[in-house]
Amino acid sequence: MKVGVIGCGGMGTTHYLSLKALSSQMDLEVVALADCREEFLNKAAAYFPGVRTYTYGMDLIENEELDIVHICLPSYLHVSHAVAAMDKGMNVFVEKPVCLTREDADKILEAEKRTGVKAMVGQVVRSFEEYKYLKKVYEEGTYGKLKSIVMQRISGDVKWGFEDWFHDERRSGSVVLDLHVHDLDFLRYMLGDPDDFDVKATAFDSGMINQIVTTYEFGKVFAVTEGIWDVSNALKFEAGFRACFDEATVVFRGAQTPTLKVYKKDGTVEVPELKAEYDVESDVAGINISNLGPYYTEIKYFVECVRDGKEIEIAPIREGVKSVEYAIREWEAAEAYVEKHK
């Protein structure tokens, strides 16, 4: 299979490094790359001798005949490139958030239906071993019923975006659609759609939401999430959760080793054995991501679905859109909260 990658920055790097690793064991080859920044494009091209390079993603789509294209551009460019690739007959892996507006949600869903190609969203938390473990023990009732879950996704201020796009909320969707959407999406993946939610928030001096705290009700389970871009860029990224069941509490702290522990009712503590499909750390991306394993796993799954003609079940476009739709409602509530509490 012939693969292209559009966007060779932070997220694009995790994708092309994962594709490089996969190419040694699967019938796939990265044959085309695009990025408007020459230094990023050259760095990526060094991994793929003979690869064709483009300054712009649309030129890659127009000139290439590919089986798969990965779209790792700033969020506001996702839908235009995804739809163009679909119309060209390419199967599409698009980074999250799949879109930023309800109008673009309709566009990408219509394109997927019209073209019949396979498309998947990079809601990568669904492929993290710690979150997969949580979903498994929840569904199997290993520790009884789930009573509550608290999730956090904390980051310093985002300074690495091309042309500072993260700080333009119409291009990034603020912290809500860029960072918090991961936890919202996973809660929906595990618990279904919430019955109700309540939002509190803070904002940067610019007025853009930089912190959101949302409380949800999922039947008898309540959940609390926090997503923040701190005012300082020195604060290290960390994700975590604490899930309280009848018989145990499952705690994930991404910055610690081991990352996952189970605190049982009898006072014992267990460390689940997590077997990552691909366990490689890399700082090449230059962002707050070093563990390539979950990206390798989600990309391998997508490639297998394309190769074998299987339906996308883990993170299909419709799921990415649904999570964005909920996130937009939270974003609107966050802006209203900040305005009210000025």
Protein Blocks (a to p, Z undefined) as FASTA:
>chain_A
ZZddehjafmlmmmmmmmmmmmmmpccddfbdcdfbfklmmmmmmmmghiacdfbfklmm
mmpccfbdcdfbdfklmmmmmmmmmmnopacdddddfbfbfklmmmmmmmmmmnopacdd
fdfklmgmklmmmmmmmmnomnopafbdcddddddddfkbghhlmmmmklnopamlmmmm
mmmmmmmmmnopafbdcddddddfkopafbdcddddehjaccdddddddfbfkbccdddd
ddddfkbccdddfkbccfbdcddfkopacddddddfbdcddfklopabfblklmmmmmmm
mmmmmmnopacfklgfklmmmmmmmmmmmmmmmmmmmmmmZZ
